[in-house]
Amino acid sequence: MINKISPNPSFPKRGTKKGRRDSTDGFTLIEVLISLAILVIVLGAVYSSFFSIQRAIERFDNISLKYHEARTALDIMRREIESSLIKNPEPNYDYSEEEKVKAVFILKDRDIFGKSTSSVELTAFSFRGSRLNTISYFVEEKEGKLNLFKREAPSIIGAKEYTADIMEGIESFTIETLYNDKWIKTWDTENTDRLPDTVRVSIEFDDNGRTVKLTEYASPKIGKQL
């Protein structure tokens, strides 16, 4: 007698729902579209944050550079003004005509685009050495912006003067001297025969829509002679 082998109850029969893949097991088109929409939103937020941070870093670098340039320029000007003089440093020495230095301190007030743009010419010892130089600071308009320049002419015979761009895109450059308890913007040693007692130098520049003003004070320490 042949015994019938009963089928394994755990193995589903062919053709039953449990044995074949249900068409509803995958993602629907709506689910795919929703997933893509969410992915686009997330990526957009990530890229937006990235570029915002990058722009903020660039603005910070640019404005930090302006602060550094302004402070450096003011510090150099302070040291040069403090070492300025209007007569040759050794009065008892018999200078030849070629050796004589026409020492001056001339301050002028100018306006460009309605903004203060002082200019100054002085004779002082270079901050990089011990020789006398004729030094000028002035502002010129370049491509719609105000730039601060420095011109330096060594007193050595035959030496060439040079001009350097100190700071670009400033709002104003003001130099004032204290005279009779008032700040004035003009001075000429040809008329006064002496250096000013106190000099105030200010540079203004834009910091993301806010005008920043940095100021330095200097008092000539040499006077008419060493």
LINNOR-V379599 format. One record per residue. N is the residue number from 1. RES is the residue in three letters. PHI is phi as a letter, one per 40 degrees, with the letter a starting at -180 (999 if undefined). NEAR is the number of other C-alpha atoms within 8 Angstrom. D_LAST is the distance of its C-alpha to the last C-alpha in Angstrom with 1 decimal. Layout:
BEGIN
N/RES/PHI/NEAR/D_LAST ; N/RES/PHI/NEAR/D_LAST
END
This chain:
BEGIN
1/MET/999/2/136.4 ; 2/ILE/c/3/133.0 ; 3/ASN/c/4/130.4 ; 4/LYS/c/4/128.0 ; 5/ILE/c/4/124.4 ; 6/SER/c/4/122.6 ; 7/PRO/c/5/119.3 ; 8/ASN/c/5/116.1 ; 9/PRO/c/5/115.3 ; 10/SER/c/4/111.6 ; 11/PHE/c/6/111.6 ; 12/PRO/c/8/111.8 ; 13/LYS/c/6/114.4 ; 14/ARG/c/6/113.5 ; 15/GLY/g/6/113.2 ; 16/THR/c/8/112.2 ; 17/LYS/c/7/109.1 ; 18/LYS/c/6/107.7 ; 19/GLY/c/9/108.0 ; 20/ARG/b/8/106.4 ; 21/ARG/c/7/102.9 ; 22/ASP/c/6/102.5 ; 23/SER/c/5/100.9 ; 24/THR/c/5/99.0 ; 25/ASP/c/6/97.0 ; 26/GLY/c/5/94.1 ; 27/PHE/c/7/91.3 ; 28/THR/c/6/92.4 ; 29/LEU/c/6/90.6 ; 30/ILE/c/6/89.3 ; 31/GLU/c/8/87.8 ; 32/VAL/c/9/86.1 ; 33/LEU/c/8/84.7 ; 34/ILE/c/8/83.4 ; 35/SER/c/8/81.8 ; 36/LEU/c/8/80.0 ; 37/ALA/c/8/78.9 ; 38/ILE/c/8/77.4 ; 39/LEU/c/8/75.7 ; 40/VAL/c/8/74.2 ; 41/ILE/c/8/72.9 ; 42/VAL/c/8/71.3 ; 43/LEU/c/8/69.7 ; 44/GLY/c/8/68.4 ; 45/ALA/c/8/66.8 ; 46/VAL/c/8/65.3 ; 47/TYR/c/8/63.8 ; 48/SER/c/8/62.6 ; 49/SER/c/8/60.7 ; 50/PHE/c/8/59.3 ; 51/PHE/c/8/57.9 ; 52/SER/c/8/56.6 ; 53/ILE/c/8/54.7 ; 54/GLN/c/8/53.4 ; 55/ARG/c/8/52.2 ; 56/ALA/c/8/50.5 ; 57/ILE/c/8/48.7 ; 58/GLU/c/8/47.6 ; 59/ARG/c/8/46.3 ; 60/PHE/c/8/44.5 ; 61/ASP/c/8/42.9 ; 62/ASN/c/8/41.8 ; 63/ILE/c/9/40.3 ; 64/SER/c/8/38.6 ; 65/LEU/c/8/36.9 ; 66/LYS/c/10/35.8 ; 67/TYR/d/8/34.3 ; 68/HIS/c/8/32.5 ; 69/GLU/c/10/31.2 ; 70/ALA/c/11/30.0 ; 71/ARG/c/9/28.3 ; 72/THR/c/8/26.6 ; 73/ALA/c/9/25.4 ; 74/LEU/c/12/24.1 ; 75/ASP/c/9/22.2 ; 76/ILE/c/9/20.5 ; 77/MET/c/8/19.7 ; 78/ARG/d/11/18.3 ; 79/ARG/c/10/15.8 ; 80/GLU/c/12/14.9 ; 81/ILE/c/13/14.5 ; 82/GLU/c/11/12.3 ; 83/SER/b/11/9.9 ; 84/SER/c/15/10.4 ; 85/LEU/a/18/8.5 ; 86/ILE/b/16/10.6 ; 87/LYS/b/10/9.2 ; 88/ASN/d/10/8.6 ; 89/PRO/c/8/5.4 ; 90/GLU/b/7/7.0 ; 91/PRO/c/8/8.8 ; 92/ASN/c/4/11.3 ; 93/TYR/c/5/12.5 ; 94/ASP/c/5/15.7 ; 95/TYR/c/7/15.6 ; 96/SER/c/6/19.0 ; 97/GLU/c/5/20.2 ; 98/GLU/c/6/20.4 ; 99/GLU/c/6/16.9 ; 100/LYS/c/8/15.4 ; 101/VAL/b/7/14.5 ; 102/LYS/c/6/15.8 ; 103/ALA/c/11/13.3 ; 104/VAL/a/12/15.4 ; 105/PHE/a/15/16.3 ; 106/ILE/b/11/20.1 ; 107/LEU/b/13/22.5 ; 108/LYS/b/10/26.2 ; 109/ASP/b/10/29.3 ; 110/ARG/b/8/32.2 ; 111/ASP/b/9/35.5 ; 112/ILE/b/8/37.6 ; 113/PHE/f/4/41.0 ; 114/GLY/g/5/40.1 ; 115/LYS/b/8/37.2 ; 116/SER/c/11/33.6 ; 117/THR/b/13/31.5 ; 118/SER/c/15/28.0 ; 119/SER/b/13/25.8 ; 120/VAL/a/12/22.1 ; 121/GLU/b/12/19.9 ; 122/LEU/a/14/16.2 ; 123/THR/b/14/13.5 ; 124/ALA/a/13/11.8 ; 125/PHE/c/12/11.6 ; 126/SER/c/10/15.2 ; 127/PHE/c/8/16.5 ; 128/ARG/c/4/18.7 ; 129/GLY/a/6/16.3 ; 130/SER/b/7/12.9 ; 131/ARG/c/8/13.6 ; 132/LEU/c/10/12.7 ; 133/ASN/b/12/15.7 ; 134/THR/c/13/17.3 ; 135/ILE/b/12/18.9 ; 136/SER/b/11/21.9 ; 137/TYR/b/11/24.1 ; 138/PHE/a/11/27.6 ; 139/VAL/b/12/31.2 ; 140/GLU/b/8/34.3 ; 141/GLU/c/9/37.9 ; 142/LYS/a/7/39.7 ; 143/GLU/f/4/43.4 ; 144/GLY/g/5/43.4 ; 145/LYS/b/9/40.4 ; 146/LEU/c/13/36.8 ; 147/ASN/b/14/34.3 ; 148/LEU/c/14/30.5 ; 149/PHE/b/13/28.8 ; 150/LYS/b/12/25.4 ; 151/ARG/b/11/24.5 ; 152/GLU/b/11/21.7 ; 153/ALA/b/11/21.1 ; 154/PRO/c/11/19.1 ; 155/SER/c/10/17.3 ; 156/ILE/c/5/19.3 ; 157/ILE/c/5/22.1 ; 158/GLY/g/4/25.4 ; 159/ALA/c/8/24.1 ; 160/LYS/c/6/26.1 ; 161/GLU/c/8/25.1 ; 162/TYR/b/7/26.9 ; 163/THR/b/8/28.1 ; 164/ALA/b/7/28.9 ; 165/ASP/c/9/31.2 ; 166/ILE/c/10/29.5 ; 167/MET/a/11/32.3 ; 168/GLU/b/9/35.8 ; 169/GLY/g/8/38.0 ; 170/ILE/c/14/35.7 ; 171/GLU/c/11/36.9 ; 172/SER/a/12/33.8 ; 173/PHE/b/14/30.0 ; 174/THR/b/11/28.3 ; 175/ILE/b/13/24.7 ; 176/GLU/b/11/24.4 ; 177/THR/b/14/21.9 ; 178/LEU/c/12/22.7 ; 179/TYR/b/9/23.3 ; 180/ASN/f/4/25.6 ; 181/ASP/g/5/26.8 ; 182/LYS/b/6/27.9 ; 183/TRP/c/8/26.9 ; 184/ILE/b/8/26.7 ; 185/LYS/b/12/26.6 ; 186/THR/b/10/25.1 ; 187/TRP/a/11/21.7 ; 188/ASP/a/10/20.5 ; 189/THR/c/12/17.3 ; 190/GLU/c/6/19.6 ; 191/ASN/c/5/21.4 ; 192/THR/c/8/19.0 ; 193/ASP/f/7/16.0 ; 194/ARG/a/8/13.9 ; 195/LEU/c/12/13.5 ; 196/PRO/c/11/16.3 ; 197/ASP/c/9/16.2 ; 198/THR/b/10/18.4 ; 199/VAL/b/13/19.7 ; 200/ARG/b/11/23.1 ; 201/VAL/b/12/24.2 ; 202/SER/b/13/28.0 ; 203/ILE/b/13/30.3 ; 204/GLU/b/12/34.1 ; 205/PHE/a/12/36.7 ; 206/ASP/c/10/40.4 ; 207/ASP/b/8/41.8 ; 208/ASN/f/4/45.5 ; 209/GLY/g/5/46.0 ; 210/ARG/b/6/43.5 ; 211/THR/c/9/40.1 ; 212/VAL/b/8/37.2 ; 213/LYS/b/8/33.8 ; 214/LEU/b/9/30.7 ; 215/THR/b/9/27.6 ; 216/GLU/b/10/24.0 ; 217/TYR/b/9/21.5 ; 218/ALA/a/11/17.7 ; 219/SER/b/10/15.0 ; 220/PRO/d/14/11.6 ; 221/LYS/b/7/9.2 ; 222/ILE/c/10/5.8 ; 223/GLY/g/11/7.4 ; 224/LYS/c/10/7.2 ; 225/GLN/a/11/3.8 ; 226/LEU/c/6/0.0
END
